[in-house]
Amino acid sequence: ASSFSLVEDAVFREFAPPSPWAIVEHSHPATQIELVFAVRQQNIEILHEVLMNVSTPHHDKYGKHLSNQALHTLIAPKVKDINAVLEYLDAQGIFNVTKLSPNGDLIQATTTIGKAEMLLGGVKYVRLRHQQSGATAHRLLSSYSLPTEVAQAVDFVSPTTHLPASRTPRV
């Protein structure tokens, strides 16, 4: 496996949970979590052009939609980017890894909160509770960092800072 170096110029930011979310406690390190690595897709400009062409009534490609397989092939990440994520997870002892999409642009790693915190540069997860619905979520209150090779290969890792919308019943 290759060696990994942390991003030296990572910007560290802290976040406060948005209302009505409140911090309950630090997440227990043994709690299971499923991290999803969104590997950077290719040919997004071409995809936009194709979508515009198949949607424009007088264009010769109008109505000639891509098959699911053709779409996945068009936007598939570079193999080196998929491998950067897989090698990093393997080097860190994360072996419960699944490709969630046919082209490998979503990679799920099932691990513990403790290992996830280490993978993401030493950050700390907290358990949050939505004060109206009671829903809970494990999230970071600070930005995370990845080794340079992995950071360049992914668009984002989830769940990290984004919280789900939580609806309260209407009366």
C-alpha positions in Angstrom: 0.0 0.0 0.0 1.1 3.5 -0.6 2.0 6.0 2.2 -0.3 8.9 2.8 0.5 12.4 4.0 -2.0 14.7 5.7 -3.0 17.9 3.9 -0.7 20.5 5.4 -2.9 23.5 4.4 -6.2 22.2 5.6 -8.5 25.0 6.9 -9.9 24.1 10.4 -13.4 25.5 11.0 -15.7 24.8 13.9 -19.5 24.7 13.5 -22.3 25.1 16.0 -25.2 22.8 15.4 -28.1 24.7 13.8 -31.3 25.1 15.8 -33.3 23.0 16.6 -30.4 20.4 16.8 -28.6 20.2 20.2 -25.5 18.3 21.3 -26.3 15.3 23.5 -22.8 13.9 24.1 -19.6 12.9 22.4 -20.2 9.9 20.2 -19.0 6.6 21.7 -15.9 5.4 19.8 -17.3 1.8 19.5 -20.6 3.0 17.8 -20.9 1.7 14.2 -21.0 4.2 11.4 -21.2 3.9 7.6 -19.0 6.5 5.9 -19.7 7.1 2.2 -16.8 8.5 0.1 -18.1 10.3 -3.0 -15.3 9.7 -5.5 -14.9 12.6 -8.0 -16.9 11.9 -11.2 -15.6 12.8 -14.7 -17.2 14.3 -17.8 -19.8 16.4 -16.0 -19.6 19.0 -18.8 -20.2 16.4 -21.4 -23.1 15.0 -19.4 -24.7 18.5 -19.2 -24.4 18.8 -23.0 -25.9 15.4 -23.6 -28.8 16.2 -21.2 -29.5 19.5 -23.0 -29.4 17.8 -26.4 -31.8 15.0 -25.5 -34.1 17.6 -24.0 -34.1 20.1 -26.8 -37.1 19.5 -29.2 -35.4 20.2 -32.6 -32.0 18.7 -31.8 -31.1 15.4 -33.6 -30.5 13.7 -30.3 -33.9 14.8 -28.9 -35.5 11.9 -26.9 -32.4 9.6 -27.3 -31.6 9.2 -23.7 -28.5 7.4 -22.4 -28.9 4.0 -20.9 -28.1 3.6 -17.3 -24.9 1.7 -18.2 -23.9 4.4 -20.7 -24.5 7.1 -18.1 -22.4 5.3 -15.4 -19.6 4.8 -18.0 -19.6 8.4 -19.0 -19.3 9.8 -15.5 -17.2 7.0 -13.9 -14.4 8.2 -11.7 -10.8 7.6 -12.7 -9.6 4.2 -11.6 -6.7 5.9 -9.7 -9.2 7.9 -7.7 -11.2 4.8 -6.7 -7.9 3.0 -5.8 -6.7 5.9 -3.7 -9.8 5.6 -1.5 -9.7 1.8 -1.4 -6.0 1.7 -0.6 -6.4 4.3 2.2 -9.2 2.3 3.8 -7.2 -0.9 3.5 -4.1 0.7 5.0 -6.2 1.9 7.9 -7.6 -1.6 8.6 -11.1 -0.8 7.2 -12.1 -4.0 5.4 -15.9 -3.8 5.4 -16.0 -1.8 2.2 -18.7 -1.8 -0.6 -19.0 0.0 -3.9 -22.6 1.4 -3.8 -22.8 2.2 -7.5 -21.9 0.4 -10.7 -19.1 2.8 -11.6 -17.6 3.0 -8.1 -18.3 6.7 -7.5 -19.8 5.9 -4.1 -17.8 3.8 -1.7 -19.2 2.8 1.7 -17.0 1.9 4.6 -18.6 0.4 7.7 -16.4 1.1 10.8 -16.6 2.5 14.3 -16.8 6.2 15.2 -13.3 5.9 16.7 -11.8 4.7 13.5 -13.8 7.2 11.5 -12.4 10.0 13.6 -8.9 8.8 12.9 -9.6 8.4 9.2 -10.9 12.0 9.0 -7.8 13.6 10.6 -8.5 13.3 14.3 -11.9 15.1 14.4 -14.5 14.2 17.0 -18.1 13.1 16.3 -20.9 14.2 18.6 -24.4 12.8 19.0 -27.0 15.4 18.2 -30.7 15.4 18.9 -33.4 17.3 17.0 -35.4 19.0 19.8 -38.8 18.7 18.1 -38.7 15.3 16.4 -36.3 13.5 18.7 -34.2 12.2 15.8 -30.6 11.7 16.5 -27.5 11.9 14.3 -23.7 11.5 14.7 -21.9 14.5 13.1 -18.8 16.6 13.3 -18.7 20.1 14.6 -15.4 20.9 12.8 -14.0 20.4 9.3 -12.3 17.1 8.5 -9.1 16.4 6.6 -7.9 13.6 4.5 -4.5 12.6 3.1 -3.7 14.6 -0.1 -4.1 11.7 -2.5 -7.6 10.9 -1.0 -8.7 14.5 -0.7 -7.9 15.0 -4.4 -9.9 11.9 -5.3 -13.2 12.7 -3.5 -15.8 15.4 -3.5 -16.9 14.7 0.1 -17.3 12.1 2.8 -20.6 11.6 4.6 -21.9 11.8 7.3 -19.7 14.6 8.5 -21.3 18.1 9.0 -24.5 18.1 7.0 -27.7 17.4 9.1 -30.8 15.9 7.6 -34.0 18.0 7.4 -36.4 17.0 10.1 -40.0 17.7 9.6 -42.4 18.3 12.5 -46.0 17.3 12.1 -48.5 20.0 11.1 -51.5 20.5 13.2 
